[in-house]
Amino acid sequence: MIEQQGRESDQAYEVRRRRVGVGGFFVGVCVALGFFAFFPGMPHVIDWGAIVVALVVGVAVRWGCRGWVRKR
């Protein structure tokens, strides 16, 4: 009984961690693309370089969010 409860709490923790990671990734990508699209002085064009940088920023934010959840 205790073992089953421990597995359920581990699964809930992993689901929460995954959701936070996915949300962080999408927020990071959107913020990076918004920066490239609307920052004054930048050419308001989303090219492949901006997409790659946005993906890298999204992965970095995901990594940070998952680490934050792990510490809580």
NORSUL-V595421 format. One record per backbone hydrogen bond with DSSP energy under -0.5 kcal/mol. NH is the residue of the N-H (numbers start at 1). CO is the residue of the C=O. Records with the same first field share a line. If there is no record, write none. Layout:
NH=CO + CO
This chain:
5=1
6=2
7=3
8=4
9=5
10=6
11=7
12=8
13=9
14=10
15=11
16=12
17=13
18=14
19=15
20=16
21=17
22=18
23=19
24=20
25=21
26=22
27=23
28=24
29=25
30=26
31=27
32=28
33=29
34=30
35=31
36=32
37=33
38=34
39=35
42=39
45=43
47=45
51=47
52=48
53=49
54=50
55=51
56=52
57=53
58=54
59=55
60=56
61=57
62=58
63=59
64=60
65=61
66=62
67=63
68=64
69=65
70=66
71=67
72=68
